[in-house]
Amino acid sequence: TLTEYFDNSKQFVLHCVEYIENNFTEQITLNEISKRSAMSKNSFCELFYKLTGHSFNNYLNMCRIKKATEYIKDGYKIAAIYGLCGYNDFSTFYRNFKKIMGISPKEFQKINL
């Protein structure tokens, strides 16, 4: 039935959320994660948003930036952090950090050290 389908799909998406939270340092793609959920990309994205309030990419970036804030508070050099958080380049890391946190990594570091 439709209810069973929704419940199963919901469980798959929640499993994917857990997977993202545990593997955000990896290069996780929407294609890969929607295959894990056994749903189409569109269906996955729609249900993911309903359950989390965020798009897949936004959620992944939030997990990565949350970890980056922990590294900064622990005294890591900002230039070393982006790779530890799953970003391939500093500019993408910087842009996402500023978008999510509202300040640059350097400003965050000044406030938290």
C-alpha positions as CSV (number, residue, x, y, z in Angstrom):
1,T,0.0,0.0,0.0
2,L,1.0,3.6,-0.2
3,T,1.4,3.9,3.5
4,E,3.8,0.9,3.6
5,Y,5.7,2.5,0.7
6,F,6.0,5.8,2.5
7,D,7.1,4.1,5.8
8,N,9.7,2.1,3.9
9,S,10.9,5.1,2.0
10,K,11.0,7.1,5.2
11,Q,13.2,4.5,6.8
12,F,15.5,4.5,3.8
13,V,15.9,8.3,3.9
14,L,16.5,8.2,7.7
15,H,19.2,5.6,7.1
16,C,20.7,7.9,4.5
17,V,20.7,10.8,7.0
18,E,22.6,8.6,9.4
19,Y,25.0,7.6,6.6
20,I,25.6,11.2,5.8
21,E,26.3,12.1,9.4
22,N,28.8,9.2,9.7
23,N,30.5,9.6,6.4
24,F,30.4,13.4,5.5
25,T,34.1,13.4,5.0
26,E,33.7,11.1,2.0
27,Q,32.7,12.4,-1.5
28,I,28.9,11.6,-1.2
29,T,26.9,12.4,-4.2
30,L,23.1,12.7,-4.7
31,N,23.2,9.9,-7.2
32,E,24.9,7.6,-4.8
33,I,22.7,8.4,-1.9
34,S,19.5,8.2,-3.8
35,K,20.6,4.7,-5.1
36,R,21.1,3.7,-1.4
37,S,17.5,4.8,-0.7
38,A,16.2,2.7,-3.7
39,M,14.3,5.8,-4.9
40,S,14.5,8.2,-7.8
41,K,16.6,11.3,-7.2
42,N,13.4,13.5,-7.3
43,S,11.5,11.2,-4.8
44,F,14.5,11.0,-2.5
45,C,15.1,14.8,-2.6
46,E,11.4,15.5,-1.9
47,L,11.2,13.1,1.0
48,F,14.6,14.1,2.4
49,Y,13.5,17.7,2.5
50,K,10.2,16.8,4.2
51,L,12.0,14.8,6.9
52,T,15.0,17.2,7.5
53,G,13.9,20.6,6.3
54,H,17.0,20.8,4.2
55,S,18.1,19.8,0.7
56,F,20.6,17.0,0.5
57,N,23.5,19.3,-0.4
58,N,22.6,21.8,2.3
59,Y,22.4,19.0,4.9
60,L,25.7,17.5,3.8
61,N,27.4,21.0,4.0
62,M,25.9,21.6,7.5
63,C,27.4,18.4,8.8
64,R,30.8,19.3,7.3
65,I,30.7,22.9,8.6
66,K,29.6,21.7,12.1
67,K,32.7,19.5,12.2
68,A,34.9,22.4,10.9
69,T,33.7,24.5,13.8
70,E,34.8,21.8,16.2
71,Y,38.2,21.6,14.6
72,I,38.6,25.4,14.8
73,K,37.7,25.3,18.5
74,D,40.3,22.5,19.0
75,G,43.0,24.8,17.5
76,Y,43.4,23.3,14.1
77,K,44.8,25.6,11.4
78,I,42.0,26.7,9.1
79,A,44.0,25.8,6.0
80,A,44.2,22.2,7.2
81,I,40.5,21.8,8.1
82,Y,38.7,21.8,4.7
83,G,40.2,18.4,3.6
84,L,39.3,16.9,7.0
85,C,35.7,17.9,6.5
86,G,35.3,16.4,3.0
87,Y,35.9,19.5,0.8
88,N,38.2,19.3,-2.2
89,D,39.1,22.9,-2.2
90,F,39.4,25.8,0.2
91,S,37.2,28.2,-1.7
92,T,34.2,25.9,-1.6
93,F,34.8,25.3,2.1
94,Y,35.1,29.0,2.8
95,R,32.0,29.9,0.8
96,N,29.9,27.2,2.6
97,F,31.3,28.1,6.0
98,K,30.4,31.8,5.5
99,K,26.9,30.9,4.1
100,I,26.1,28.6,7.0
101,M,27.8,30.3,9.9
102,G,27.3,33.9,8.8
103,I,31.0,34.7,9.3
104,S,34.3,33.6,7.8
105,P,36.3,30.8,9.4
106,K,38.9,33.3,10.5
107,E,36.2,35.5,12.2
108,F,34.9,32.3,13.9
109,Q,38.4,31.4,15.0
110,K,38.9,34.9,16.6
111,I,35.7,34.6,18.5
112,N,36.3,31.0,19.7
113,L,40.0,30.9,20.6
